Amino acid sequence: MERAAGRRVKILQLRMAEQVASALRDRILVGGFADGSSLPKQDELVEEFGVSYPSVREALRILETEGFITVRRGNRGGAVVHAPDIGTAGYALGLTLQAMQVRVPDLGSALATLEPLSAARCAQREDRAEAVVPRLEELLAECERCIDDGPAFTRASREFHDALVEFDPNATLRVVAMSLTSLWSVQEEAWADVEMSRGSYPPPGDRATAQKVHERMVRSIAKGDAVRTRKIAQEHVAATQYWVCRTFEDRVIDAASSQSRVRFRGSR
């Protein structure tokens, strides 16, 4: 009987914890707790929800496992909120693909389908001259400054490609495409480091060519020529992916390494 009673208590605590976690999760999702803010202290949560301390602690463990919070221990500890964003979406997608043993070229093929579509949609935006083109021109200038440094140019170029999909006016397509680009950026930056260590990174002339293509794409977007923009993007994505996919032909997508996690946090 005592053991049965103990199990009932644990089951009740778990149910209460799930209810508390659900309520807090809902608040995070609607912006009730801003990203980077702290949840109320455990004393406050116990009082608010009328539950036990073990139930509150279990609720926090649930949210931490889901990535909604990070619990810091100690006298100055607390639960810091992490609202879901592109970084978390790309990380979750990457972990799923890595668990499925999906290879880098498969990811590249998906991105080659969506990125040119997003680029074309940028050209269709009525506010492209104010909202899109200035940012792309800033990134062009950054790429130009890095053109003599292979890995730095790769990182700057990835920022340019990230921005193309970030400006897609459709929220659903934007999130999906940005998740793919953030995941691809991890693979391409890893490729750049590998090629530099081997002394086989593509020569500066190839970087100059890529820069010119980026410039053509921005001009096309500025003119509102969606058809031309999509064509340029399709050809360019295929050309740039060739080098990465040749080196990583049999490599499974990496999302779990420490370097990858840093890149995803940078997408937040």
N, C-alpha and C positions, 0 to 999 in steps of 0.2 A: 504493500500500500504506500509506504513512504517513497519507494522508487517511482511508482506511478504518479504520485503527487508531484514529485520532482520533475518528471517529464512534462506534466501539465503546466507547471510554472514556466519551464523553458519554452514550451510551445506558445504560451500566452505572451511571454516577453518577445519572442520572435515576431508574432503577429503585430504587437504594438510597435515594435521597431520598424517593421515594414510600413505601417501606417504613417509613422513619423517621417521616415525616409521619403515616402511618397509625397507628403505635404511639403517638405523642404525642397524636394526635386522640382515640384510644380512651381514653387516660388522662384527658383533659380531660372527655370525655363522662360518665365514671363518677365524676368528682369527685376524681381523683388529683391534679389541680392545681386549686386553688380559684380562683374568679374574682378577678382583681386580683393574683394571685401571679405569680412569675416562673418561667420555665422554667430548667432548669440551664444553665450557661454552655456555650458551644460546645465548649470543651475537654472538659467532662464528657460531653457528648453523643457526641463523637467516641470517647471511651474506652468509654462504655457500649455503643454500637451497633457499634463496630469498623469505622467507615466513615471516609471522608476529610472534610476540612473543606468542600470544595465540595459534597459530598452533604448535609452538615448545613445549610449555608447555603441550598441549594435547598429542603430540607425546610421550613425556616423561612419561605422565600418562599411556598411552597405554603400553609402554615397562615395566613400573613398575608393572602394573597389571599382565602382562605375566611372571614376575619374571626375566626379563633380566637385570634390573637395580634396584638399591635402590637410591632414591633421598634424599639427606641430605639438610635440609633447613638451612638458616642463611648465614652470610657473608662468612663463609668458607665451604659452602655447595657445592653440585655438584651431579652428577649422577655416581654412582659406578657400574661397569659392573659385571654381574654374568653370565658367559658362562654356557650353559646347561651341566650337567655332570651326573654321576651316582646318586648323592644325589637328584638332581632335578627330575630325571627320576623316582626314587623310591618313592619320595614324591608325584608326580603327579599320579603314579599308585596307591599308597596307598589311596589317597583321592578319587579316582574313585571307588576302591573296598569298601572303607568305606561307600561311598554314596549308593552303591549297597547292603549294609548290608551283605557283604561277611564275613564269620566267619573264625577264625584262622585256624581250621583244613583244610579248603579249600585251603588256602595259603600254608600250609604245604605240601599238596598233590602235588601241582604244583612244589614246590621246590624239593620234593623227586624225581620228574621225571627228572628235569634238572641238579641238582647238581652232581649226580653220572656220568652223561654224560660228564660234564665239567671236573670232576676229571679224567675220563678215557682219555680225550683228552690231559690233562696235561702229562699223561704217554706216549703219542704218540709224544710229541714235541721232536725234535732232540736236542734242546738246553736245555732240562730239567735240566741237571746236572749243568748248569751255571745260568739259568734264574729262575727256579722253585724251585728246591730242597733246595738251600741255604736259601731262604726266608721262606719256610715252616719249616725248621729246627730252624730258629730264633723264629718263632711263637710257635713251640713246647717247646722251652726253656722258653718262657714267660708263657705258660700254666703251666709248671712244677713249676715255681716260685709262681704261684697263686693257687696251688692245695688245699691249706688249707683255702682258702677264696672263698666260693661258688659263690657269684655274680661276683667277680673279675675273677674267673676261667671261668664263663659263658661268660663274655665280651672277654677274651683272646681267648677262644675257638671259638667265633663267628668271630674273626679276622682271625683265621685259615681257617674257612669255607669260609669266604669272599675271601681269597687269592686263594682258589681252583678254584673258578669260574673266578676270575680276570685274571688268566693265560690261560683261554680258547683262542685258537688262532683265533677263528671266532668272528669278531667284533660284529656282530648282536646278536649271542647267548650270548656273554660276557655281553653286555649291558642288555639284558633281564634277564639273570641269576643273574647279580649283583644287578639289581633293586629288584628282589625277595629276595635275601639274605639280602640286607640292610633293607627291610621291615620286613622280618622274625626276624632279629636281634632285631628290636624294640620290637617285641612281646615277644621274649625269654628273653630279659633283664627285661622286665616288669614282666614276670613270675617269674624270679629269685628273684626279690625284694619282690613279693607277698609271695613266699614260705619261704623266710628268715623271713619275718615278722610273719608268722604263725609258724615258727619253724619246718617246714616240708620239707626244702630243702633236696634233695637226699644226702645221706651220702658220706664221703670222698672216700669210696671204689668205688662208682660209678664214681667219677671223675677220679680216678686212672685207671679204666677200659676204660673210654673214652680216656684218654691220651695214653694208650697202643694201642688202635685202630688207633688213629692219627699217631702214630709211624709206625704201620704196613702199613698204607696207604702211608706214605712218602717213606718207603722202596720199596713198590710196584711201585710207580711212578718212583723212581730212577732206577729200573730195566727195566722200559719200559713195564710193564705188564698191559696193559689197561683193559683186561678182569677181572683180579684179583682186580685191583683198583676200577673198577665200582661195583663189587660185595661187596667189603668191604664198599664202600661209601653208597650203597643202604641199607645194614644192619644197618650201624651206624646211618644214617639219620632217619630211621624208629624207632630205639631205642631211640634216643634223642628226637624226636618229640612226642613220647608217653607221656612223662611227661607233656610237654607243652599243648598238645591237651586235655589231661585228665582234667587239671585245667581250660583251656580256651575253653572247648568244645562248649559253646554257646556264646562266646565273639566275638563281631564284631571287625574286624581289626582296630587297632588304628594307624592313621597317622597324625591326626590333633592336638594332645596334644602338649604342650610345650616340654615335654620330648622327644617326637618323632621327633619334628623339630630339636632339638639339635643333635639327633643321625644322621639325614639326613644331617645336615650341616657338621658333622664329616666325612661323606662319600665323601665330595667334593674333 
